Amino acid sequence: MSSAKIIITMFLALAICQPLWAAKIATAEMKNDTLRDLKVNFSLEIPKNWKVKTFKEEVDEPELLRAILQQKNYQINQEAKNLAGDYTIPEIQFFARKDTLSAAGFITRLINDINLRSSEDDIINQLNLLLMGEYVTTQQVSLGGQPATQAFFKRNWERQMTAEADDPHYRQHGGLIVRKVNDVHEVYALNYQDYLIVIQANVEFEFYQAVKEEVDKMLLTLAFPGSGGNAADK
């Protein structure tokens, strides 16, 4: 094949692929310290102490996971810090999908699937609760002007740390220290128009109260068009 034909073939291939590249859009955007979902159009004011991660999606194939928020100046258990142990970064995840399942129905499914340690629900499989989660309680709340179901869970896990074998504080452990700890997971489910929206906030129990104050203030700014205004428009 001549050089000219090769170049023409490459241009044709690029022309064919270009619409596919153009179809990729962001799940959400940050503007003036406000996060707005570009598909569902809910909005949320983000404090400076939290960083935001959004995703790319196909126009006809929306992503389940819309955004992740992580606390920047998070606290770490002192022993874990001293001995390079495992720890959990406070995080909030936002999921959405078109679904006729009610918010209460989703929470019931989540509880049942945790008991089974297995799920066919794509959102539940991303909540990191199936293997070590434990249901605590449920209550009805209002979120963004919409009725919502809030459920509390514990995720039990073991923090592993390593110390010098001859350290008198840890000699009895032979250098390997294992502590039983748990995270608190708050899961909110609500319905907006034809969407099921699931929000999960999780943090180590030791720092739960302090982080909860930040999360609760943040969620108070959650807004949907037509439900008391949109935080992005304020």
C-alpha positions in Angstrom: 0.0 0.0 0.0 1.3 3.4 -0.9 2.1 6.1 1.7 -0.8 8.2 0.4 -3.3 5.4 0.8 -2.0 4.7 4.3 -2.5 8.3 5.3 -6.0 8.3 3.8 -6.9 5.1 5.7 -5.7 6.6 8.9 -7.7 9.8 8.5 -10.8 7.7 7.7 -10.3 5.6 10.8 -9.9 8.8 12.9 -13.1 10.2 11.4 -15.0 7.1 12.3 -13.7 7.0 15.8 -14.1 10.7 16.5 -17.9 10.5 17.3 -17.1 7.8 19.8 -14.6 9.9 21.6 -17.0 12.9 21.5 -19.6 10.8 23.2 -17.6 10.6 26.4 -19.0 13.2 29.0 -18.3 13.9 32.6 -20.6 12.5 35.3 -20.5 15.7 37.3 -18.7 19.0 37.4 -17.3 21.3 40.1 -18.0 25.0 39.9 -17.9 27.7 42.6 -17.3 25.0 45.3 -20.5 23.2 44.1 -20.7 19.7 42.7 -23.5 19.2 40.1 -24.4 15.8 38.6 -24.7 16.4 34.8 -27.2 13.6 34.3 -29.5 13.6 37.4 -28.8 17.3 38.0 -28.6 17.2 41.8 -26.1 19.6 43.4 -24.0 19.7 46.6 -21.8 22.3 48.2 -18.3 20.9 48.8 -16.2 22.2 51.8 -12.5 23.0 51.1 -11.5 20.0 53.3 -12.9 17.5 50.7 -11.6 16.6 47.3 -13.8 15.4 44.5 -13.4 12.7 41.9 -15.8 12.4 38.9 -15.9 10.0 36.0 -16.4 9.8 32.3 -19.4 8.1 30.8 -21.0 7.2 27.5 -24.1 9.3 26.6 -26.2 6.1 26.3 -24.4 4.2 29.1 -24.5 6.3 32.3 -22.1 5.3 35.1 -23.5 4.0 38.3 -20.9 5.7 40.4 -21.3 9.5 39.8 -18.7 11.0 42.2 -16.5 10.2 45.1 -15.6 12.7 47.9 -12.6 12.1 50.2 -11.7 14.1 53.3 -8.3 15.8 52.9 -7.1 16.4 56.5 -8.3 13.1 57.9 -7.3 11.7 61.2 -5.3 8.4 61.6 -5.3 6.1 64.6 -2.2 7.0 66.5 -1.0 3.4 66.8 -1.6 2.8 63.1 0.4 6.0 62.4 3.3 4.9 64.5 3.5 1.4 63.2 2.5 1.9 59.5 -0.9 0.2 60.0 -4.0 0.1 57.8 -6.5 2.8 58.1 -9.7 4.1 56.4 -10.0 7.5 54.7 -13.4 9.1 55.2 -15.3 8.9 52.0 -18.7 9.7 50.4 -19.9 7.9 47.2 -22.8 8.9 45.1 -24.6 6.4 42.9 -27.6 6.8 40.6 -29.5 4.7 38.1 -32.9 4.6 36.4 -34.9 2.2 38.5 -38.4 1.7 39.7 -37.1 0.1 43.0 -38.1 2.2 46.0 -35.6 3.7 48.4 -37.0 1.4 51.2 -36.9 -1.5 48.8 -33.2 -0.9 48.0 -32.3 -0.8 51.7 -34.2 -4.0 52.4 -32.4 -5.7 49.5 -29.0 -4.4 50.9 -29.8 -5.8 54.3 -30.8 -9.2 52.9 -27.8 -9.4 50.6 -25.4 -8.6 53.4 -27.0 -11.5 55.3 -26.5 -13.7 52.3 -22.9 -12.3 51.7 -23.8 -12.1 48.0 -25.7 -9.8 45.7 -26.7 -9.4 42.0 -27.2 -5.6 42.5 -24.3 -3.6 40.9 -24.6 -0.8 43.4 -24.6 -3.1 46.5 -21.5 -4.9 45.1 -19.6 -1.5 45.2 -20.5 -0.6 48.8 -17.8 -2.8 50.4 -20.3 -4.2 52.9 -21.1 -7.7 51.6 -18.2 -9.6 53.2 -17.8 -7.9 56.6 -20.8 -5.6 56.9 -23.3 -5.8 59.8 -26.7 -4.1 59.8 -27.4 -1.7 62.7 -30.6 0.3 62.2 -32.8 2.2 59.7 -34.7 5.5 59.9 -36.7 7.7 57.5 -35.2 11.1 56.8 -35.5 14.0 54.3 -32.6 14.7 51.9 -32.5 17.4 49.4 -36.3 18.0 49.9 -37.0 14.3 49.1 -38.0 11.5 51.5 -35.2 9.1 52.0 -34.3 5.9 53.9 -31.1 6.0 56.0 -29.5 2.8 57.2 -26.5 2.3 59.5 -24.0 -0.5 59.1 -20.7 -1.6 60.7 -17.9 -3.0 58.6 -15.7 -5.2 60.8 -12.0 -5.6 59.8 -8.6 -6.2 61.3 -5.9 -3.5 61.4 -2.5 -5.1 60.9 0.7 -3.4 62.1 4.3 -4.4 62.4 6.7 -3.5 65.3 10.2 -4.5 66.3 10.0 -7.9 67.8 12.0 -6.8 70.8 9.9 -3.7 71.5 8.7 -4.2 75.1 5.3 -2.7 74.3 4.7 -5.3 71.6 6.9 -8.2 72.5 4.0 -10.4 73.3 2.8 -10.0 69.7 6.1 -11.2 68.2 6.2 -8.0 66.1 2.8 -8.5 64.4 0.0 -6.6 66.0 -3.6 -7.2 65.0 -6.5 -5.0 66.2 -10.2 -5.6 65.6 -11.7 -2.3 64.4 -14.8 -1.2 62.5 -16.0 1.5 60.1 -19.4 3.1 60.3 -21.3 3.2 57.0 -24.3 5.5 56.6 -26.3 4.6 53.5 -29.0 6.8 52.1 -31.4 5.8 49.4 -34.0 8.1 47.7 -36.0 8.3 44.6 -35.9 11.4 42.3 -38.0 11.4 39.2 -37.1 8.0 37.6 -33.8 7.6 39.4 -32.7 5.6 42.4 -30.0 7.6 44.2 -27.7 5.9 46.8 -25.3 7.8 48.9 -22.8 6.1 51.2 -20.6 7.8 53.8 -18.0 5.8 55.7 -15.4 6.5 58.4 -13.6 4.6 61.1 -15.7 4.4 64.3 -13.0 6.3 66.3 -13.5 9.4 64.2 -17.2 9.0 63.4 -18.6 11.9 65.4 -16.2 14.5 64.1 -16.6 13.4 60.4 -20.3 13.0 60.8 -20.7 16.7 61.6 -19.0 17.6 58.3 -21.0 15.1 56.3 -24.3 16.2 57.8 -23.6 19.9 57.0 -22.6 18.9 53.5 -25.8 16.8 52.9 -27.9 19.7 54.1 -26.8 21.5 50.9 -28.0 18.7 48.7 -30.6 20.0 46.3 -32.7 18.9 43.3 -34.3 21.1 40.7 -37.9 21.8 41.7 -37.3 20.7 45.3 -36.6 24.0 47.1 -34.0 25.2 44.6 -30.7 24.0 43.3 -27.5 24.8 45.3 -25.8 25.4 42.0 -28.1 28.4 41.4 -27.7 30.1 44.8 
